[in-house]
Amino acid sequence: MLRWRERWSRFLWSISGRLLLVMLLISLLPMGMVVLYNQAESAEMMKRLEIDALQLLAIGKARSLDRLFQDALNDALYSGQSQ
């Protein structure tokens, strides 16, 4: 186990090890930034879609209640006229 650590330590301090680390950091940094941007945009889009869906639900419920009140009023007027 100790030999493996020594080899790994030597590799990291060699030029190829340092280049590997630099290349990994250079490639992972932009990908990480894109992930954070996409996550923020997705969360904002989901909020907007949820608000739109709730607005449509509220409009539908308001129309249903309006129709119910109108039907109740028409029933009351009809029963008042027929007596």
ZIBELUR-V108165 format. One record per helix or strand of 3 or more residues. SS is the DSSP state (a for helix, b for strand). FROM is the first residue (numbers start at 1). LEN is the number of residues. If there is no record, write none. Layout:
SS_FROM_LEN ; SS_FROM_LEN
This chain:
a_2_12 ; a_15_68
